[in-house]
Amino acid sequence: MTVEDRPESARSARTDAAGGAGSPAGTGQYDDAREAAASTASKAVWQLQPDMAADDDGPTHPDDASAGPIELDRDTIRRLERELLGAERTLKRRDIAAGAGVSLLSARKLWRAMGFPNIGDDDVAFTEKDLGALTTIIDMVRREQLTEDAAISITRAVGQMTDRMVVWQIEAIVEEMVAQRGLTDADARKTLVSELPDLIEPLEKTLVYAWRRQMNAAVQRLALRAESGLRSSEAGRDGDEQDAPLPLARAVGFADLVSYTSLSRQMNERTLAQLVQRFENKSAEIISVGGGRLVKTIGDEVLYIAESPEAGAEISLALAKAFSEDEFLPSARCALVWGRVLSRLGDIYGPTVNLAARLTALAEPGEVLIDSVTASTLDSNDRFVLTPHEPRQVRGFGEVRPVTLARGTGTGIILD
């Protein structure tokens, strides 16, 4: 992204043809060609209601959803779009770029990072709110609060996380409508569109509240690490480990449901959805109460991290116990490794993550496996019982000695 303080106007076409300031020749032509080949489905997002500003005969809000199936009309969609976007779509992409004082290429980089579909020069897809958002990001670069790469990375994080969040929220509400109101899936989705205006404000407030709380928790973790130094991060390590160059010491854990694939083939859609939701909800609760962070769920598997080996061990034991005792969910194989990781794009990477995944595959249902380095950090803690096994050949790691982690003294994590 090249942040420029002069408007687009007459310079825009020349900048695009040359690939933008600082870009290789032909980059702009490549981008334009790629946009020309954008899918019809993507462009339809912006062209859902052509000429929206015209032909407004007034609202026809459905007063009684119970009177029959909801029929979505142009007025319903138009009102909802105004509510969500904050204004009518009256601007084209060159208007936005010129208003922000950047090249169209620079603006497109941010829109793509946000996850927006490609649009054409003649599509009226933007509002004054879009101009304000783009200017906010650009100004952080101009004030040197962020580098261009950091701004794009942060924008991509916002786009990906909010996209997943919106899909999650919609599916949760649709599922509730089907279960509680007896609607078909199609009618539930139509009804949600008509009722969404009443949900926008509380959902938005919840999002902002949660973001501030999560940011505060991250600040507290940063301060705690600054005070405690690196003492705990070197526990059980001699500096020769494969992950030694990586910056963050974390307990990395996996929990993997047993026989999920075969079970899912025997379930109908609703039962499978209930299983997945129960698994994710229970995992998230245990990890949160245990002081960890849920990194991601992948179908039948959950990946999480904790700040110390002890916290990670407590979470692993709690997960194994909870799934073994659950009447609906199958048992889980669990593993935990204390080591260093690289955190990028909301995910974690490195040998520690890979070893934890390998140990998960070796664990028995209901068992928690750890490696010898992790075991050495927990050896003197009477809350845990450690049972070493014979060395195993683990792909990518050579000979590894797995150790079973079990409950010793104490009650472990207690859920309210």
C-alpha positions as a printed NumPy array, in Angstrom:
array([[  0.   ,   0.   ,   0.   ],
       [  1.444,   3.347,  -1.009],
       [ -0.006,   6.111,   1.137],
       [ -0.096,   9.36 ,  -0.827],
       [ -1.287,  12.747,   0.363],
       [ -2.58 ,  13.962,  -2.994],
       [ -5.992,  13.106,  -4.476],
       [ -6.626,  10.455,  -7.066],
       [ -8.536,  12.416,  -9.759],
       [ -6.542,  12.806, -12.982],
       [ -3.588,  10.791, -11.658],
       [ -5.611,   7.635, -10.983],
       [ -5.668,   6.095, -14.437],
       [ -1.953,   6.694, -14.929],
       [ -1.102,   5.237, -11.512],
       [ -3.115,   2.093, -12.155],
       [ -1.616,   1.543, -15.586],
       [  1.879,   1.797, -14.133],
       [  1.081,  -0.499, -11.238],
       [  1.095,   2.213,  -8.554],
       [  3.965,   4.057,  -6.94 ],
       [  6.714,   1.679,  -5.995],
       [  5.079,  -1.275,  -7.756],
       [  6.564,  -3.296, -10.616],
       [  5.463,  -2.241, -14.054],
       [  2.328,  -4.058, -15.109],
       [  1.053,  -4.764, -11.584],
       [ -1.909,  -2.451, -12.091],
       [ -2.718,  -4.106, -15.413],
       [ -2.585,  -7.501, -13.754],
       [ -4.911,  -6.331, -10.974],
       [ -7.376,  -4.878, -13.463],
       [ -7.355,  -8.096, -15.474],
       [ -7.95 , -10.109, -12.308],
       [-10.842,  -7.865, -11.366],
       [-12.355,  -8.27 , -14.826],
       [-12.333, -12.017, -14.231],
       [-14.025, -11.752, -10.809],
       [-16.846, -14.22 , -10.29 ],
       [-20.438, -13.255, -11.013],
       [-21.371, -14.351,  -7.514],
       [-18.925, -11.933,  -5.89 ],
       [-20.053,  -8.972,  -7.951],
       [-23.685,  -9.817,  -7.215],
       [-23.067,  -8.869,  -3.593],
       [-22.685,  -5.237,  -4.631],
       [-25.322,  -5.365,  -7.362],
       [-28.038,  -6.912,  -5.242],
       [-30.217,  -3.827,  -5.52 ],
       [-29.332,  -1.815,  -8.659],
       [-30.298,   1.874,  -8.601],
       [-31.207,   1.688,  -4.941],
       [-31.36 ,   5.441,  -4.496],
       [-34.153,   5.683,  -7.068],
       [-37.687,   4.31 ,  -7.087],
       [-38.216,   4.532,  -3.312],
       [-41.927,   4.192,  -2.725],
       [-41.606,   4.045,   1.05 ],
       [-41.292,   1.222,   3.566],
       [-43.449,  -1.876,   3.56 ],
       [-42.3  ,  -3.397,   6.818],
       [-43.905,  -6.801,   7.515],
       [-45.938,  -6.355,  10.675],
       [-46.71 ,  -9.951,  11.546],
       [-44.15 , -12.668,  10.844],
       [-46.599, -15.284,  12.141],
       [-49.134, -14.525,   9.415],
       [-47.251, -16.672,   6.938],
       [-43.873, -17.214,   5.261],
       [-41.801, -14.062,   5.028],
       [-41.448, -12.719,   1.498],
       [-38.381, -10.519,   1.073],
       [-38.875,  -7.493,  -1.154],
       [-36.613,  -4.685,  -2.313],
       [-37.808,  -2.356,   0.438],
       [-36.923,  -4.823,   3.194],
       [-33.437,  -5.358,   1.822],
       [-32.988,  -1.62 ,   1.202],
       [-33.891,  -0.674,   4.764],
       [-31.597,  -3.311,   6.191],
       [-28.706,  -2.194,   4.01 ],
       [-29.132,   1.416,   5.099],
       [-29.157,   0.285,   8.71 ],
       [-25.995,  -1.791,   8.355],
       [-23.985,   0.526,   6.104],
       [-25.123,   3.707,   7.829],
       [-25.986,   5.473,   4.568],
       [-26.982,   4.975,   0.952],
       [-24.423,   3.58 ,  -1.477],
       [-23.655,   6.651,  -3.59 ],
       [-19.893,   6.421,  -4.249],
       [-17.705,   4.468,  -6.65 ],
       [-14.319,   3.05 ,  -5.761],
       [-12.423,   5.9  ,  -7.41 ],
       [-14.453,   8.394,  -5.347],
       [-13.376,   6.658,  -2.159],
       [ -9.722,   6.447,  -3.133],
       [ -9.647,  10.097,  -4.195],
       [-11.373,  11.178,  -0.992],
       [ -8.786,   9.343,   1.101],
       [ -5.969,  10.802,  -1.009],
       [ -4.506,   7.464,  -2.103],
       [ -4.156,   5.573,  -5.336],
       [ -6.854,   3.113,  -6.323],
       [ -4.258,   0.35 ,  -6.058],
       [ -3.613,   1.259,  -2.429],
       [ -7.308,   1.307,  -1.617],
       [ -7.829,  -2.061,  -3.313],
       [ -5.11 ,  -3.648,  -1.19 ],
       [ -6.992,  -2.706,   1.958],
       [-10.376,  -3.772,   0.607],
       [ -8.982,  -7.145,  -0.384],
       [ -7.35 ,  -7.522,   3.02 ],
       [-10.747,  -6.829,   4.569],
       [-12.188,  -9.65 ,   2.44 ],
       [-14.444,  -7.567,   0.19 ],
       [-15.257,  -8.903,  -3.298],
       [-13.86 ,  -7.296,  -6.425],
       [-16.029,  -4.587,  -7.967],
       [-15.866,  -2.595, -11.175],
       [-15.249,   1.093, -11.81 ],
       [-18.93 ,   1.766, -12.464],
       [-20.346,  -0.065,  -9.433],
       [-21.912,   2.256,  -6.865],
       [-20.84 ,   0.177,  -3.877],
       [-19.642,   2.586,  -1.186],
       [-20.908,   5.143,   1.309],
       [-19.353,   8.002,   3.27 ],
       [-18.805,   5.465,   6.064],
       [-16.47 ,   3.514,   3.762],
       [-14.518,   6.691,   3.1  ],
       [-14.214,   7.339,   6.837],
       [-12.999,   3.792,   7.527],
       [-10.388,   3.888,   4.759],
       [ -9.172,   7.303,   5.915],
       [ -8.825,   6.036,   9.483],
       [ -6.523,   3.213,   8.404],
       [ -4.529,   5.424,   6.039],
       [ -4.054,   8.091,   8.707],
       [ -2.47 ,   5.586,  11.097],
       [  0.175,   4.911,   8.457],
       [  0.649,   8.602,   7.736],
       [  1.167,   9.315,  11.432],
       [  3.619,   6.39 ,  11.517],
       [  1.575,   4.579,  14.155],
       [  1.634,   1.567,  11.839],
       [  3.719,   0.483,   8.893],
       [  1.944,  -0.276,   5.646],
       [  2.446,  -4.034,   6.13 ],
       [  1.115,  -3.877,   9.69 ],
       [ -1.955,  -1.919,   8.571],
       [ -2.77 ,  -4.515,   5.921],
       [ -2.196,  -7.383,   8.372],
       [ -4.456,  -5.806,  11.009],
       [ -7.106,  -5.087,   8.395],
       [ -6.973,  -8.7  ,   7.241],
       [ -7.383,  -9.869,  10.853],
       [-10.487,  -7.712,  11.272],
       [-11.953,  -8.944,   7.996],
       [-11.368, -12.634,   8.633],
       [-12.482, -12.618,  12.253],
       [-15.649, -10.59 ,  11.67 ],
       [-16.557, -12.685,   8.623],
       [-16.396, -15.87 ,  10.675],
       [-18.233, -14.192,  13.563],
       [-21.105, -12.99 ,  11.369],
       [-21.562, -16.425,   9.787],
       [-21.482, -18.021,  13.254],
       [-24.094, -15.605,  14.618],
       [-26.433, -16.026,  11.665],
       [-26.281, -19.814,  11.806],
       [-26.873, -19.803,  15.577],
       [-29.982, -17.628,  15.223],
       [-31.314, -19.62 ,  12.263],
       [-30.827, -22.867,  14.162],
       [-32.706, -21.426,  17.15 ],
       [-35.599, -20.297,  14.942],
       [-35.884, -23.75 ,  13.399],
       [-35.842, -25.442,  16.808],
       [-38.061, -23.035,  18.748],
       [-40.502, -21.766,  16.121],
       [-40.779, -24.836,  13.927],
       [-39.747, -22.92 ,  10.8  ],
       [-38.041, -24.487,   7.844],
       [-34.447, -23.477,   7.312],
       [-35.388, -21.314,   4.318],
       [-38.194, -19.525,   6.18 ],
       [-35.939, -19.011,   9.2  ],
       [-33.382, -17.215,   7.042],
       [-36.05 , -14.967,   5.511],
       [-37.487, -14.222,   8.938],
       [-34.04 , -13.365,  10.281],
       [-33.591, -10.727,   7.569],
       [-36.849,  -9.052,   8.613],
       [-35.99 ,  -9.199,  12.334],
       [-32.306,  -8.334,  12.091],
       [-32.804,  -4.543,  12.512],
       [-33.76 ,  -5.152,  16.152],
       [-30.581,  -7.196,  16.719],
       [-27.958,  -4.971,  15.085],
       [-27.406,  -2.556,  17.964],
       [-27.138,  -5.139,  20.782],
       [-24.861,  -7.352,  18.681],
       [-22.638,  -4.379,  17.854],
       [-22.445,  -3.327,  21.503],
       [-21.517,  -6.869,  22.51 ],
       [-18.76 ,  -6.937,  19.882],
       [-17.195,  -3.679,  21.07 ],
       [-17.465,  -4.763,  24.719],
       [-15.827,  -8.122,  24.031],
       [-13.021,  -6.511,  21.979],
       [-12.161,  -4.119,  24.798],
       [-12.187,  -6.88 ,  27.397],
       [-10.018,  -9.113,  25.226],
       [ -7.577,  -6.271,  24.549],
       [ -7.369,  -5.573,  28.277],
       [ -6.686,  -9.252,  28.974],
       [ -3.907,  -9.193,  26.381],
       [ -2.394,  -6.107,  28.03 ],
       [ -2.474,  -7.834,  31.416],
       [ -0.694, -10.866,  29.954],
       [  1.964,  -8.62 ,  28.433],
       [  2.518,  -6.86 ,  31.756],
       [  2.694, -10.173,  33.62 ],
       [  5.357, -11.483,  31.276],
       [  7.349,  -8.275,  31.593],
       [  7.333,  -8.638,  35.378],
       [  8.098, -12.339,  35.551],
       [ 10.83 , -12.299,  32.921],
       [ 11.878, -15.471,  31.129],
       [ 12.352, -17.761,  34.134],
       [  9.353, -19.96 ,  33.501],
       [  9.919, -19.991,  29.739],
       [ 13.208, -21.824,  30.21 ],
       [ 11.798, -24.475,  32.543],
       [ 12.905, -27.966,  31.524],
       [ 14.919, -26.696,  28.56 ],
       [ 18.647, -26.617,  27.789],
       [ 18.531, -24.445,  24.655],
       [ 19.085, -27.258,  22.142],
       [ 15.427, -27.764,  21.295],
       [ 14.134, -27.4  ,  17.722],
       [ 11.914, -24.512,  18.79 ],
       [ 14.676, -22.549,  20.57 ],
       [ 14.721, -19.632,  18.063],
       [ 10.98 , -18.94 ,  18.424],
       [  9.9  , -16.077,  20.688],
       [  6.938, -17.196,  22.826],
       [  7.003, -19.924,  25.479],
       [  3.571, -21.547,  25.72 ],
       [  1.839, -24.738,  26.703],
       [  0.264, -26.02 ,  23.489],
       [ -2.578, -28.504,  23.758],
       [ -4.817, -30.5  ,  21.464],
       [ -8.033, -32.388,  22.174],
       [ -9.354, -34.689,  19.449],
       [-12.71 , -36.463,  19.614],
       [-12.495, -40.236,  19.16 ],
       [-14.353, -41.851,  16.212],
       [-15.78 , -38.525,  15.08 ],
       [-15.697, -39.432,  11.374],
       [-17.632, -42.671,  11.784],
       [-20.108, -41.045,  14.172],
       [-20.76 , -38.133,  11.828],
       [-21.74 , -40.531,   9.049],
       [-24.486, -41.988,  11.238],
       [-25.956, -38.629,  12.295],
       [-28.416, -36.359,  10.589],
       [-27.531, -32.711,  10.049],
       [-29.186, -31.437,  13.233],
       [-27.638, -34.058,  15.512],
       [-24.194, -33.468,  14.046],
       [-24.589, -29.711,  14.534],
       [-25.526, -30.289,  18.165],
       [-22.474, -32.498,  18.69 ],
       [-20.085, -29.96 ,  17.181],
       [-21.629, -27.09 ,  19.117],
       [-21.519, -29.001,  22.393],
       [-17.881, -29.91 ,  21.79 ],
       [-16.886, -26.321,  20.991],
       [-18.872, -24.814,  23.87 ],
       [-17.498, -27.203,  26.465],
       [-13.94 , -26.821,  25.173],
       [-14.153, -23.027,  25.144],
       [-15.541, -22.927,  28.683],
       [-12.879, -25.187,  30.166],
       [-10.033, -23.423,  28.361],
       [-11.296, -19.993,  29.394],
       [-11.834, -20.899,  33.057],
       [ -8.394, -22.531,  33.099],
       [ -6.775, -19.287,  31.971],
       [ -5.894, -20.478,  28.467],
       [ -6.805, -19.241,  25.004],
       [ -8.675, -21.225,  22.398],
       [ -6.688, -20.769,  19.195],
       [ -9.07 , -22.579,  16.858],
       [-11.374, -25.511,  16.389],
       [-11.07 , -27.756,  13.338],
       [-14.132, -29.973,  13.18 ],
       [-13.467, -32.594,  15.846],
       [-10.271, -31.033,  17.185],
       [ -9.461, -28.053,  19.383],
       [ -6.107, -26.258,  19.675],
       [ -5.362, -24.101,  22.701],
       [ -2.464, -22.472,  24.537],
       [ -1.717, -21.524,  28.127],
       [  0.858, -19.299,  29.796],
       [  2.468, -22.024,  31.928],
       [  2.927, -25.803,  31.864],
       [  0.789, -26.116,  35.002],
       [ -2.138, -24.186,  33.507],
       [ -1.905, -26.224,  30.309],
       [ -1.833, -29.476,  32.272],
       [ -4.937, -28.537,  34.254],
       [ -6.821, -27.667,  31.06 ],
       [ -5.788, -30.915,  29.368],
       [ -6.901, -33.032,  32.313],
       [-10.191, -31.143,  32.558],
       [-10.906, -31.635,  28.855],
       [-10.128, -35.359,  28.964],
       [-12.326, -35.806,  32.046],
       [-15.222, -33.744,  30.69 ],
       [-15.461, -35.628,  27.403],
       [-15.075, -39.033,  29.049],
       [-17.99 , -38.25 ,  31.373],
       [-20.224, -36.593,  28.781],
       [-23.233, -38.707,  27.835],
       [-23.512, -37.26 ,  24.342],
       [-19.908, -36.654,  23.255],
       [-17.325, -39.364,  22.609],
       [-14.076, -39.442,  24.583],
       [-11.115, -37.364,  23.443],
       [ -7.421, -37.957,  22.93 ],
       [ -5.425, -35.117,  24.448],
       [ -1.804, -33.971,  24.355],
       [  0.213, -31.094,  25.78 ],
       [  3.693, -29.789,  24.977],
       [  5.549, -26.946,  26.706],
       [  7.75 , -25.101,  24.231],
       [  8.161, -22.081,  22.004],
       [  5.811, -20.991,  19.247],
       [  5.427, -18.31 ,  16.611],
       [  2.129, -16.409,  16.745],
       [  0.889, -15.036,  13.427],
       [ -2.539, -14.178,  12.003],
       [ -4.255, -15.395,  15.177],
       [ -2.731, -18.869,  14.8  ],
       [  0.406, -20.499,  16.196],
       [  3.201, -22.317,  14.418],
       [  6.379, -24.258,  15.12 ],
       [  7.728, -27.653,  16.208],
       [  5.914, -27.436,  19.543],
       [  2.548, -27.368,  17.764],
       [  3.544, -30.236,  15.476],
       [  4.761, -32.401,  18.362],
       [  1.546, -31.828,  20.311],
       [ -0.439, -32.939,  17.25 ],
       [  1.705, -36.086,  16.866],
       [  1.261, -37.009,  20.545],
       [ -2.494, -36.542,  20.254],
       [ -2.579, -39.255,  17.601],
       [ -0.649, -41.596,  19.94 ],
       [ -2.911, -41.062,  22.972],
       [ -5.608, -43.518,  24.017],
       [ -9.222, -42.329,  24.416],
       [ -9.474, -40.301,  27.612],
       [ -5.678, -40.077,  27.965],
       [ -3.416, -37.013,  28.105],
       [  0.092, -37.477,  26.694],
       [  2.998, -35.082,  27.2  ],
       [  6.657, -35.199,  26.155],
       [  9.679, -35.576,  28.444],
       [ 10.504, -31.829,  28.474],
       [  6.988, -30.979,  29.601],
       [  7.123, -33.808,  32.137],
       [ 10.311, -32.383,  33.667],
       [  8.532, -29.078,  34.372],
       [  5.704, -30.884,  36.209],
       [  7.738, -33.595,  37.942],
       [  7.862, -31.967,  41.372],
       [  4.215, -30.867,  41.384],
       [  2.022, -33.207,  43.412],
       [ -1.071, -32.119,  41.502],
       [  0.061, -34.358,  38.646],
       [  0.985, -38.018,  38.268],
       [  3.418, -38.863,  35.47 ],
       [  3.763, -42.307,  33.903],
       [  6.583, -42.637,  31.328],
       [  6.246, -44.974,  28.348],
       [  8.776, -46.647,  26.112],
       [ 10.298, -44.342,  23.491],
       [  8.376, -44.048,  20.235],
       [  9.479, -43.023,  16.775],
       [  7.546, -39.869,  15.921],
       [  7.562, -38.571,  12.374],
       [  9.652, -35.419,  12.116],
       [ 11.024, -35.734,  15.656],
       [ 12.774, -39.075,  15.801],
       [ 12.678, -40.856,  19.165],
       [ 10.252, -39.304,  21.659],
       [  9.376, -40.63 ,  25.126],
       [  5.643, -40.057,  25.723],
       [  4.469, -39.598,  29.305],
       [  0.894, -40.057,  30.505],
       [ -0.368, -37.136,  32.564],
       [ -2.96 , -37.934,  35.247],
       [ -4.572, -36.219,  38.23 ],
       [ -2.682, -36.155,  41.504],
       [ -3.816, -34.001,  44.423],
       [ -6.328, -31.199,  44.175],
       [ -9.617, -30.85 ,  42.394],
       [ -8.444, -29.308,  39.144],
       [-10.55 , -26.848,  37.183],
       [-13.998, -26.35 ,  38.651],
       [-16.763, -25.034,  36.387],
       [-19.631, -23.049,  37.886]])
